[in-house]
């Protein structure tokens, strides 16, 4: 099985701008990437980082500057093995949650993200194609149906939680003790409660 971790090494996590500046966003994105790759490696599978440009990491890197969907589809088409795609911002991912995906039955396995996204895909069909624009989980179900496949769904809180916006950082702080959570605490980012909801606060 090939396990790909797409990564935007140029301008990652722009929606975290209200909390993190440009350099901090790049650093935090790399920390999350390392957490995800380490969790994959703990399942006895080697991750390959599919990056928009070269990036310093302990794992093999394939540079492909095409848009995300095109880069992933190229990798699927070129592989003669099953291909899993795990997003680089799944800071809550654990080996156990990922193993549920890798061991799942079915020719196409989908992990929904919050808000209609798709946070992980496993395809055992080289003719399956991804499309990460818009409501991608709906589109991926349609893609599977188009090739005659009923997709398997893995419902996981940890894998459904991707880090895109400031409130997502609270989830990392509350539910993880890995490097990404440590990085946030070292930068004085802590959970806070506002109008009955957990948000974040940054010390000065």
Secondary structure, DSSP 4 states (H G I P E B T S, - for coil): -EEEEEE--SS--GGGTTTS-HHHHHHHHHHHHHHHHHHHHTTT--EEEEESS----SSEEEE--S-HHHHHHHHHHH-SS-EEEE-TT-TT--HHHHHHHHT--SSEEEEEPGGG-EEEEEES-TT-----SSSHHHHHHHHHHHTT---EE---HHHH----SHHHHHHHHHH--SHHHHHHHHTTEEEEEETTEEEEEE--
